[in-house]
Amino acid sequence: MKIQQKSALSDSTATQLRDLGKLLTRLRTARRMTQSAAAERVGVSRNTLSRIENGDPSIAVGQIVRYLDALGRIDLIRQLIAGANDPAIAQLEAKEQTRRARPLSEKEQARYDF
């Protein structure tokens, strides 16, 4: 069963998508670029670009990434990824750390006992 993307989002998520669209619009207008010119650079229709700027949740992430790249701001994605300090990821990384294959002997334990 197909669901409507707008109805599947919380209000705060929908607001954040609209805010992202507003940011993209401001980035484009600050570069004195028309929607048509930006759409051509991104490789989408002007209608699709308008939907991105309006925060349409059915737009593919790849199109948004291409838009950021066309605006010369792909670094925003890098910042987002680098800033992802999720405690669950930190816990997973700690769990993935290599461990000793065997326990320390008494002699080794004494050597490392400070």
N, CA, C and O of each residue as an XYZ file, in Angstrom:
456
protein
N       0.837     -1.173      0.000
C       0.000      0.000      0.000
C       0.883      1.238      0.000
O       1.768      1.377      0.843
N       0.645      2.115     -0.924
C       1.425      3.340     -1.053
C       0.936      4.362     -0.031
O      -0.264      4.568      0.146
N       1.920      5.008      0.647
C       1.548      6.024      1.622
C       1.932      7.401      1.098
O       2.841      7.538      0.279
N       1.232      8.406      1.579
C       1.564      9.777      1.243
C       2.733     10.199      2.136
O       2.662     10.069      3.358
N       3.805     10.703      1.525
C       4.998     11.078      2.273
C       4.696     12.157      3.316
O       5.201     12.094      4.436
N       3.889     13.127      2.958
C       3.597     14.221      3.887
C       2.897     13.728      5.142
O       3.172     14.216      6.238
N       1.999     12.769      4.993
C       1.259     12.284      6.159
C       2.117     11.367      7.025
O       1.775     11.130      8.183
N       3.217     10.849      6.498
C       4.076      9.947      7.258
C       5.095     10.700      8.109
O       5.788     10.087      8.921
N       5.197     12.012      7.937
C       6.180     12.809      8.669
C       5.570     13.464      9.897
O       4.393     13.824      9.913
N       6.400     13.612     10.927
C       5.960     14.406     12.070
C       5.994     15.879     11.665
O       6.625     16.242     10.673
N       5.327     16.704     12.424
C       5.303     18.141     12.122
C       6.699     18.750     12.192
O       7.054     19.596     11.372
N       7.491     18.317     13.176
C       8.839     18.890     13.316
C       9.730     18.477     12.142
O      10.549     19.273     11.682
N       9.583     17.258     11.657
C      10.376     16.810     10.515
C       9.977     17.561      9.258
O      10.835     17.954      8.468
N       8.690     17.762      9.069
C       8.210     18.522      7.912
C       8.734     19.952      7.966
O       9.107     20.520      6.940
N       8.764     20.529      9.161
C       9.295     21.887      9.328
C      10.780     21.928      8.980
O      11.242     22.867      8.331
N      11.520     20.923      9.406
C      12.954     20.876      9.105
C      13.195     20.741      7.605
O      14.136     21.333      7.077
N      12.364     19.978      6.918
C      12.491     19.866      5.463
C      12.217     21.205      4.792
O      12.916     21.586      3.854
N      11.208     21.915      5.266
C      10.925     23.244      4.706
C      12.086     24.200      4.982
O      12.445     25.008      4.125
N      12.669     24.107      6.172
C      13.819     24.955      6.508
C      15.012     24.642      5.612
O      15.738     25.547      5.202
N      15.215     23.354      5.305
C      16.283     22.971      4.379
C      16.015     23.567      3.006
O      16.930     24.082      2.362
N      14.780     23.503      2.560
C      14.413     24.091      1.271
C      14.657     25.591      1.242
O      15.132     26.130      0.242
N      14.328     26.268      2.346
C      14.571     27.713      2.421
C      16.064     28.019      2.367
O      16.484     28.982      1.724
N      16.858     27.201      3.040
C      18.314     27.395      2.998
C      18.833     27.227      1.576
O      19.648     28.025      1.112
N      18.367     26.197      0.890
C      18.803     25.968     -0.491
C      18.385     27.130     -1.390
O      19.145     27.546     -2.265
N      17.188     27.648     -1.177
C      16.726     28.800     -1.960
C      17.629     30.000     -1.722
O      18.021     30.686     -2.667
N      17.960     30.254     -0.459
C      18.831     31.392     -0.138
C      20.230     31.208     -0.722
O      20.830     32.167     -1.209
N      20.756     29.971     -0.675
C      22.066     29.709     -1.277
C      22.036     29.996     -2.776
O      22.975     30.568     -3.330
N      20.946     29.590     -3.422
C      20.815     29.810     -4.867
C      20.689     31.292     -5.191
O      21.369     31.798     -6.084
N      19.818     31.987     -4.466
C      19.611     33.402     -4.772
C      20.841     34.240     -4.421
O      21.108     35.251     -5.070
N      21.584     33.826     -3.405
C      22.814     34.541     -3.056
C      23.849     34.435     -4.174
O      24.724     35.290     -4.308
N      23.737     33.379     -4.968
C      24.637     33.190     -6.104
C      24.046     33.771     -7.393
O      24.580     33.565     -8.483
N      22.935     34.500     -7.246
C      22.236     35.128     -8.373
C      21.930     34.118     -9.480
O      22.165     34.372    -10.661
N      21.401     32.973     -9.067
C      21.107     31.896     -9.992
C      19.587     31.707    -10.052
O      18.926     31.671     -9.014
N      19.046     31.589    -11.235
C      17.617     31.331    -11.381
C      17.340     29.857    -11.104
O      18.246     29.024    -11.130
N      16.078     29.552    -10.841
C      15.704     28.156    -10.650
C      16.004     27.343    -11.903
O      16.471     26.207    -11.814
N      15.742     27.913    -13.053
C      15.985     27.203    -14.313
C      17.468     26.879    -14.485
O      17.825     25.765    -14.869
N      18.325     27.854    -14.201
C      19.763     27.631    -14.340
C      20.254     26.597    -13.334
O      21.069     25.736    -13.664
N      19.750     26.689    -12.100
C      20.147     25.721    -11.079
C      19.657     24.321    -11.448
O      20.383     23.340    -11.286
N      18.429     24.237    -11.942
C      17.869     22.940    -12.337
C      18.712     22.295    -13.435
O      18.948     21.087    -13.422
N      19.155     23.107    -14.376
C      19.988     22.594    -15.461
C      21.309     22.049    -14.920
O      21.768     20.990    -15.349
N      21.919     22.770    -13.980
C      23.188     22.319    -13.396
C      23.023     21.040    -12.587
O      23.909     20.186    -12.570
N      21.874     20.916    -11.915
C      21.614     19.741    -11.081
C      21.200     18.543    -11.933
O      21.434     17.393    -11.561
N      20.583     18.824    -13.076
C      20.115     17.743    -13.938
C      18.699     17.305    -13.607
O      18.337     16.143    -13.792
N      17.895     18.255    -13.111
C      16.487     17.980    -12.812
C      15.638     19.042    -13.492
O      16.160     20.027    -14.014
N      14.324     18.835    -13.483
C      13.437     19.844    -14.057
C      13.302     21.020    -13.087
O      13.608     20.898    -11.901
N      12.842     22.152    -13.604
C      12.624     23.305    -12.742
C      11.552     22.992    -11.699
O      11.621     23.464    -10.564
N      10.567     22.194    -12.092
C       9.510     21.785    -11.171
C      10.093     20.973    -10.001
O       9.717     21.186     -8.848
N      10.996     20.058    -10.296
C      11.628     19.259     -9.239
C      12.446     20.147     -8.318
O      12.425     19.974     -7.100
N      13.171     21.101     -8.902
C      13.952     22.018     -8.086
C      13.036     22.829     -7.169
O      13.365     23.062     -6.006
N      11.910     23.249     -7.686
C      10.936     23.986     -6.880
C      10.441     23.113     -5.730
O      10.299     23.591     -4.605
N      10.183     21.855     -6.002
C       9.732     20.929     -4.960
C      10.804     20.753     -3.886
O      10.483     20.664     -2.701
N      12.079     20.703     -4.293
C      13.180     20.613     -3.320
C      13.150     21.843     -2.423
O      13.235     21.730     -1.200
N      13.030     23.014     -3.032
C      13.055     24.263     -2.278
C      11.816     24.453     -1.397
O      11.838     25.238     -0.450
N      10.752     23.739     -1.711
C       9.541     23.805     -0.894
C       9.510     22.721      0.186
O       8.544     22.627      0.943
N      10.560     21.906      0.258
C      10.644     20.883      1.294
C       9.777     19.675      1.051
O       9.318     19.042      2.002
N       9.541     19.338     -0.204
C       8.734     18.168     -0.548
C       9.435     16.899     -0.055
O      10.568     16.635     -0.457
N       8.788     16.111      0.807
C       9.435     14.921      1.363
C       9.609     13.762      0.381
O      10.307     12.796      0.690
N       8.994     13.844     -0.784
C       9.119     12.739     -1.735
C      10.333     12.886     -2.650
O      10.553     12.044     -3.521
N      11.122     13.943     -2.464
C      12.329     14.155     -3.263
C      13.426     13.211     -2.790
O      13.610     13.016     -1.588
N      14.149     12.632     -3.730
C      15.238     11.717     -3.389
C      16.419     12.486     -2.791
O      16.723     13.605     -3.204
N      17.066     11.873     -1.830
C      18.215     12.493     -1.172
C      19.313     12.803     -2.182
O      19.995     13.821     -2.069
N      19.483     11.940     -3.156
C      20.513     12.163     -4.171
C      20.316     13.464     -4.926
O      21.287     14.124     -5.297
N      19.074     13.833     -5.152
C      18.807     15.094     -5.846
C      19.197     16.288     -4.971
O      19.708     17.290     -5.473
N      18.959     16.178     -3.681
C      19.351     17.253     -2.768
C      20.868     17.357     -2.708
O      21.417     18.458     -2.689
N      21.545     16.216     -2.678
C      23.016     16.219     -2.646
C      23.569     16.828     -3.935
O      24.520     17.609     -3.894
N      22.980     16.477     -5.073
C      23.430     17.072     -6.342
C      23.192     18.575     -6.357
O      23.999     19.325     -6.906
N      22.090     19.021     -5.761
C      21.793     20.449     -5.682
C      22.858     21.158     -4.842
O      23.364     22.208     -5.237
N      23.195     20.586     -3.686
C      24.246     21.169     -2.855
C      25.574     21.216     -3.601
O      26.322     22.187     -3.483
N      25.860     20.185     -4.355
C      27.096     20.148     -5.143
C      27.073     21.242     -6.211
O      28.081     21.916     -6.426
N      25.943     21.422     -6.875
C      25.831     22.453     -7.913
C      25.980     23.851     -7.326
O      26.452     24.765     -8.001
N      25.578     24.015     -6.066
C      25.721     25.308     -5.399
C      27.105     25.485     -4.776
O      27.414     26.539     -4.219
N      27.925     24.456     -4.875
C      29.265     24.530     -4.307
C      29.275     24.389     -2.794
O      30.202     24.861     -2.136
N      28.255     23.746     -2.232
C      28.163     23.605     -0.784
C      28.024     22.152     -0.347
O      27.333     21.855      0.627
N      28.685     21.246     -1.070
C      28.663     19.836     -0.688
C      29.322     19.643      0.678
O      29.117     18.624      1.337
N      30.114     20.632      1.094
C      30.756     20.567      2.405
C      29.724     20.492      3.536
O      30.050     20.023      4.627
N      28.505     20.940      3.302
C      27.470     20.850      4.332
C      27.160     19.390      4.660
O      26.883     19.057      5.812
N      27.207     18.527      3.657
C      26.988     17.098      3.891
C      28.152     16.538      4.710
O      27.947     15.767      5.648
N      29.372     16.933      4.349
C      30.546     16.473      5.104
C      30.459     16.920      6.556
O      30.781     16.150      7.461
N      30.024     18.162      6.790
C      29.878     18.670      8.153
C      28.828     17.880      8.918
O      29.001     17.579     10.099
N      27.745     17.548      8.240
C      26.688     16.777      8.872
C      27.203     15.400      9.288
O      26.939     14.940     10.399
N      27.931     14.753      8.397
C      28.454     13.422      8.689
C      29.509     13.481      9.792
O      29.512     12.648     10.698
N      30.397     14.461      9.713
C      31.465     14.586     10.711
C      30.905     14.927     12.081
O      31.479     14.539     13.099
N      29.804     15.638     12.119
C      29.230     16.056     13.389
C      28.287     15.044     14.004
O      27.660     15.328     15.024
N      28.176     13.882     13.412
C      27.253     12.865     13.913
C      27.863     12.163     15.120
O      28.453     11.092     14.982
N      27.725     12.752     16.286
C      28.249     12.173     17.518
C      27.136     11.428     18.234
O      26.651     11.862     19.279
N      26.746     10.327     17.672
C      25.668      9.532     18.235
C      26.251      8.585     19.283
O      27.206      7.865     18.992
N      25.697      8.573     20.493
C      26.227      7.684     21.523
C      26.163      6.205     21.138
O      27.020      5.420     21.542
N      25.162      5.831     20.367
C      25.053      4.432     19.945
C      26.201      4.055     19.012
O      26.708      2.934     19.070
N      26.617      5.002     18.140
C      27.749      4.738     17.245
C      29.033      4.637     18.055
O      29.868      3.774     17.784
N      29.200      5.506     19.043
C      30.392      5.449     19.893
C      30.459      4.118     20.631
O      31.534      3.534     20.763
N      29.328      3.642     21.106
C      29.281      2.359     21.796
C      29.617      1.215     20.841
O      30.337      0.289     21.217
N      29.111      1.268     19.627
C      29.415      0.245     18.626
C      30.898      0.241     18.291
O      31.511     -0.822     18.196
N      31.482      1.430     18.110
C      32.907      1.515     17.793
C      33.757      0.970     18.933
O      34.771      0.317     18.687
N      33.363      1.227     20.169
C      34.096      0.686     21.310
C      34.000     -0.827     21.339
O      34.962     -1.514     21.683
N      32.849     -1.335     20.979
C      32.654     -2.784     20.953
C      33.486     -3.436     19.835
O      33.936     -4.575     19.965
N      33.678     -2.700     18.746
C      34.425     -3.228     17.601
C      35.935     -3.137     17.775
O      36.683     -3.685     16.965
N      36.395     -2.452     18.824
C      37.833     -2.354     19.062
C      38.414     -3.754     19.194
O      37.785     -4.656     19.747
N      39.623     -3.917     18.677
C      40.255     -5.236     18.768
C      40.565     -5.553     20.223
O      40.917     -4.673     21.008
N      40.430     -6.804     20.557
C      40.683     -7.258     21.926
C      41.780     -8.313     21.895
O      42.062     -8.922     20.863
N      42.367     -8.499     23.023
C      43.395     -9.530     23.143
C      42.776    -10.889     22.882
O      41.637    -11.153     23.269
N      43.531    -11.740     22.227
C      43.044    -13.080     21.924
C      43.128    -13.982     23.158
O      42.405    -14.974     23.253
N      43.997    -13.642     24.088
C      44.139    -14.448     25.298
C      44.244    -13.515     26.495
O      44.666    -12.368     26.351
N      43.873    -13.982     27.646
C      44.008    -13.146     28.837
C      45.482    -12.985     29.229
O      46.329    -13.798     28.858
N      45.766    -11.931     29.980
C      47.128    -11.704     30.444
C      47.514    -12.748     31.483
O      46.697    -13.177     32.297
N      48.788    -13.147     31.430
C      49.284    -14.052     32.457
C      49.507    -13.259     33.744
O      49.462    -12.029     33.721
N      49.743    -13.933     34.848
C      49.993    -13.238     36.120
C      51.230    -12.354     36.006
O      51.251    -11.238     36.525
N      52.257    -12.853     35.330
C      53.491    -12.070     35.150
C      53.208    -10.798     34.350
O      53.705     -9.724     34.689
N      52.400    -10.924     33.276
C      52.056     -9.757     32.461
C      51.188     -8.785     33.252
O      51.354     -7.570     33.146
N      50.266     -9.318     34.041
C      49.415     -8.458     34.866
C      50.247     -7.689     35.879
O      49.992     -6.512     36.135
N      51.234     -8.349     36.450
C      52.100     -7.670     37.423
C      52.898     -6.577     36.755
O      53.117     -5.520     37.346
N      53.337     -6.812     35.532
C      54.120     -5.838     34.800
C      53.298     -4.573     34.485
O      53.827     -3.461     34.499
N      52.006     -4.759     34.204
C      51.157     -3.621     33.850
C      50.412     -3.041     35.047
O      49.627     -2.108     34.879
N      50.635     -3.568     36.253
C      49.971     -3.056     37.446
C      50.709     -1.818     37.916
O      51.835     -1.929     38.402
N      50.115     -0.652     37.786
C      50.790      0.592     38.130
C      50.492      0.979     39.534
O      50.976      2.008     40.006
